Amino acid sequence: MKEKGNWNLLKKIEREVKPIDEGGDSTVYSIKNTETGEIESVAKNYDNFDLMGPGDPKVVEEVLRQYYLDTEKAKKMLEENPNPLNQSIEIGNTKYDLRYKIISQGEIILEQEKKNEFTKEKEIIKSSVGQEYVGGLNLHVLIEYPKGSTTIEEQKIFVKDYKLYQKLTEIIKKLFSYLSQNIGANFIYGAMNIKPFINEKDKTITFIITDLAASLSAYHKSNSKHKMLR
C-alpha cells in the first residue's frame, strides 16, 4: 500500500466523494470522476476503528497494510480456483455451482484530521482508497430490501428470500473458514460484504466479496500476527 497524504487530495484531482454505506468500523464512499460522471473506485474511512482508545493512527495504518496483504493472498487463491470447496446449492429444482471473487482493498492510504464529537479533541482518521467499485446490492440489503430499493435482474432471486439467505450464509461461512485456515488470518463473514449474482444460462452463482472482515478491529484483535501492535 502507498501513503499519499491528505484526504483533500481527492478534491484536488477533481473527484466527487459521496458516502454510500456504513461498515462495522468505517464509512464507505464512492469516488466519482467529475469529468466522466463514472464511479471509479471506493474509499473506506476508518472513523470508528476502536483499537486503542480512539484508534492510534499508526496502529490503524499497520493493520490496513497487513489486511491488504492477507486479502491479496486470498484473492490469488480464488483466482486459481473460484470454488475450492466444490460448493453448490439447489434453488427450486435447479442446481447452481458457486463461484467466488475477492476485490482488492484500496491500495492508497490517506488521512484526515477530524474533531471527536465527544472529547472535542482532534484525531487523525486513516482511509484506504482505490478499491474497485462493484454495482448491485449486497446480501444484507437484498434480504431487508427497504422501500425504494431497486436491483438488477441477476439479483432479483435473492430479494427477501430468508430461507435462501440462511443457506447461503452457512455456505459462505465455510469458505471464509477455509481461507482463514489456509492464510493464517481470522476473516469474518458479513452479509454487507457479499454481492451475489446469478447466471441462469451457466447455472452458476458468483459471490463478489468486497471485504473479508466484517470488523477490521475484530480482525486485528483475533490475529496473532498483530500482537506486536497491541
C-alpha positions as CSV (number, residue, x, y, z in Angstrom):
1,M,0.0,0.0,0.0
2,K,1.1,3.6,-0.6
3,E,0.9,6.6,1.6
4,K,-0.4,9.6,-0.4
5,G,-1.1,12.2,2.2
6,N,-4.2,14.2,3.0
7,W,-7.8,13.2,2.2
8,N,-8.3,16.6,0.5
9,L,-6.1,15.2,-2.3
10,L,-9.3,13.7,-3.8
11,K,-10.8,17.1,-4.3
12,K,-7.6,18.4,-5.9
13,I,-7.8,15.7,-8.6
14,E,-11.4,16.5,-9.4
15,R,-13.1,13.6,-7.7
16,E,-16.6,13.7,-6.1
17,V,-16.7,11.9,-2.7
18,K,-20.1,10.7,-1.6
19,P,-21.0,8.4,1.4
20,I,-22.8,5.3,0.2
21,D,-22.6,2.8,3.1
22,E,-21.7,2.2,6.7
23,G,-19.3,-0.7,7.6
24,G,-18.5,-2.2,11.0
25,D,-15.8,0.3,11.7
26,S,-15.8,2.6,8.6
27,T,-17.8,4.8,6.4
28,V,-17.7,3.8,2.7
29,Y,-17.6,6.4,0.0
30,S,-17.9,6.3,-3.8
31,I,-15.2,8.2,-5.7
32,K,-16.7,9.7,-8.9
33,N,-14.8,11.3,-11.8
34,T,-16.4,14.7,-12.2
35,E,-15.5,14.9,-15.9
36,T,-16.9,11.5,-16.9
37,G,-19.6,11.1,-14.2
38,E,-18.4,7.5,-13.7
39,I,-17.8,6.0,-10.2
40,E,-14.1,4.9,-10.4
41,S,-13.5,3.4,-7.0
42,V,-14.4,3.1,-3.4
43,A,-12.8,4.7,-0.2
44,K,-13.2,3.4,3.3
45,N,-12.8,6.0,6.0
46,Y,-12.0,4.2,9.3
47,D,-13.7,6.7,11.6
48,N,-14.9,4.1,14.1
49,F,-11.8,2.0,14.5
50,D,-11.7,1.2,18.2
51,L,-8.3,-0.4,18.6
52,M,-6.5,1.6,21.3
53,G,-8.9,4.2,22.7
54,P,-9.9,6.4,19.7
55,G,-7.7,4.4,17.4
56,D,-4.0,5.0,17.2
57,P,-3.4,6.1,13.6
58,K,0.0,4.2,13.4
59,V,-1.7,1.0,14.5
60,V,-4.6,1.5,12.1
61,E,-2.2,2.0,9.2
62,E,-0.2,-1.1,10.1
63,V,-3.4,-3.2,10.3
64,L,-4.6,-1.8,7.0
65,R,-1.3,-2.9,5.4
66,Q,-1.5,-6.4,6.8
67,Y,-5.1,-6.7,5.9
68,Y,-4.3,-5.7,2.3
69,L,-1.6,-8.4,2.1
70,D,-3.9,-11.1,3.6
71,T,-6.7,-10.1,1.2
72,E,-4.3,-10.3,-1.8
73,K,-3.3,-13.9,-0.7
74,A,-7.0,-14.9,-0.5
75,K,-7.7,-13.2,-3.8
76,K,-5.0,-15.2,-5.6
77,M,-6.3,-18.5,-4.1
78,L,-9.7,-17.9,-5.6
79,E,-8.3,-16.7,-8.9
80,E,-6.6,-20.1,-9.2
81,N,-9.8,-22.0,-8.0
82,P,-13.0,-20.0,-7.7
83,N,-14.8,-22.8,-6.0
84,P,-12.2,-24.6,-3.8
85,L,-14.8,-26.4,-1.7
86,N,-16.8,-27.6,-4.7
87,Q,-19.9,-25.9,-3.3
88,S,-23.3,-25.8,-5.0
89,I,-26.9,-25.0,-4.0
90,E,-30.3,-26.1,-5.2
91,I,-32.9,-23.4,-5.8
92,G,-36.2,-25.0,-6.6
93,N,-35.3,-28.0,-8.8
94,T,-32.2,-26.4,-10.2
95,K,-28.6,-26.9,-9.1
96,Y,-26.2,-23.9,-9.2
97,D,-22.4,-24.2,-8.9
98,L,-20.9,-21.4,-6.8
99,R,-18.0,-19.1,-7.7
100,Y,-16.2,-16.6,-5.5
101,K,-14.2,-13.5,-6.4
102,I,-12.4,-11.2,-4.0
103,I,-12.0,-7.5,-4.7
104,S,-8.6,-6.0,-3.7
105,Q,-8.7,-3.5,-0.9
106,G,-7.7,0.1,-1.6
107,E,-4.0,0.4,-2.3
108,I,-3.6,4.0,-1.2
109,I,-3.8,5.3,2.4
110,L,-5.0,8.9,3.0
111,E,-5.6,10.6,6.3
112,Q,-7.8,13.5,7.5
113,E,-8.0,15.5,10.7
114,K,-11.4,15.4,12.5
115,K,-12.7,16.7,15.8
116,N,-14.1,14.0,18.1
117,E,-17.7,14.9,18.8
118,F,-17.4,13.7,22.4
119,T,-13.9,14.8,23.6
120,K,-13.7,17.7,21.1
121,E,-10.1,16.8,20.5
122,K,-8.6,16.5,17.1
123,E,-8.0,12.9,15.7
124,I,-6.2,11.6,12.7
125,I,-8.5,9.2,10.7
126,K,-6.9,6.8,8.2
127,S,-8.6,5.8,4.9
128,S,-8.0,3.2,2.3
129,V,-8.7,4.4,-1.2
130,G,-8.8,2.7,-4.6
131,Q,-10.9,-0.4,-4.2
132,E,-12.8,-1.3,-7.4
133,Y,-16.5,-0.2,-7.3
134,V,-18.9,-3.1,-7.9
135,G,-22.5,-2.3,-8.7
136,G,-25.5,-4.2,-7.4
137,L,-26.8,-4.7,-3.8
138,N,-25.2,-6.8,-1.1
139,L,-26.9,-9.7,0.7
140,H,-27.8,-7.7,3.7
141,V,-29.7,-5.1,1.6
142,L,-31.3,-7.8,-0.6
143,I,-32.8,-9.6,2.4
144,E,-34.0,-6.4,4.0
145,Y,-34.9,-4.7,0.7
146,P,-36.1,-1.4,2.2
147,K,-38.7,0.6,0.4
148,G,-37.4,2.4,-2.7
149,S,-34.7,-0.3,-3.3
150,T,-34.0,-1.4,-6.9
151,T,-31.8,-4.1,-8.2
152,I,-30.7,-5.8,-11.4
153,E,-32.2,-9.0,-12.9
154,E,-29.2,-11.1,-11.8
155,Q,-30.1,-10.3,-8.1
156,K,-33.9,-10.4,-8.0
157,I,-34.0,-14.1,-7.0
158,F,-32.3,-13.2,-3.7
159,V,-34.7,-10.4,-2.7
160,K,-36.4,-11.1,0.7
161,D,-35.9,-14.9,0.4
162,Y,-34.8,-15.5,4.0
163,K,-34.5,-19.3,3.7
164,L,-32.2,-18.9,0.7
165,Y,-30.3,-16.2,2.7
166,Q,-29.8,-18.7,5.6
167,K,-28.5,-21.4,3.3
168,L,-26.1,-19.0,1.5
169,T,-24.8,-17.7,4.8
170,E,-23.9,-21.1,6.0
171,I,-22.2,-22.0,2.8
172,I,-20.2,-18.7,2.5
173,K,-19.1,-19.0,6.2
174,K,-17.4,-22.3,5.3
175,L,-15.5,-20.6,2.5
176,F,-14.3,-17.9,5.0
177,S,-13.2,-20.6,7.4
178,Y,-11.3,-22.3,4.6
179,L,-9.5,-19.1,3.6
180,S,-8.7,-18.2,7.3
181,Q,-7.1,-21.6,7.9
182,N,-5.0,-21.5,4.7
183,I,-3.8,-18.0,5.2
184,G,-3.5,-17.8,8.9
185,A,-5.8,-14.9,9.4
186,N,-9.2,-14.7,11.0
187,F,-11.5,-13.5,8.3
188,I,-15.0,-12.6,9.5
189,Y,-18.1,-13.0,7.3
190,G,-20.5,-10.1,6.9
191,A,-23.6,-10.1,4.6
192,M,-22.9,-6.5,3.8
193,N,-19.7,-7.5,2.2
194,I,-21.1,-10.1,-0.2
195,K,-22.8,-9.2,-3.6
196,P,-24.4,-12.3,-5.3
197,F,-25.1,-12.6,-9.0
198,I,-26.9,-15.5,-10.6
199,N,-26.3,-16.7,-14.2
200,E,-29.2,-18.7,-15.4
201,K,-27.5,-19.7,-18.6
202,D,-24.4,-21.2,-17.0
203,K,-26.3,-22.3,-13.8
204,T,-23.8,-20.5,-11.5
205,I,-23.9,-18.0,-8.7
206,T,-21.0,-15.7,-8.3
207,F,-20.3,-14.0,-5.0
208,I,-18.3,-10.8,-5.2
209,I,-16.5,-10.4,-1.8
210,T,-15.8,-6.7,-1.2
211,D,-14.4,-7.2,2.3
212,L,-13.1,-10.3,4.2
213,A,-13.5,-8.6,7.6
214,A,-17.0,-7.5,8.9
215,S,-15.0,-5.6,11.5
216,L,-11.3,-4.7,10.9
217,S,-11.0,-4.2,14.7
218,A,-12.0,-7.7,15.4
219,Y,-9.7,-9.0,12.6
220,H,-6.9,-7.2,14.3
221,K,-7.6,-8.4,17.8
222,S,-8.0,-12.0,16.8
223,N,-4.9,-12.4,14.7
224,S,-1.6,-13.5,16.4
225,K,0.4,-11.7,13.8
226,H,-0.8,-8.4,15.2
227,K,0.3,-9.0,18.8
228,M,3.2,-6.6,18.5
229,L,0.8,-3.8,17.5
230,R,-1.4,-4.1,20.6
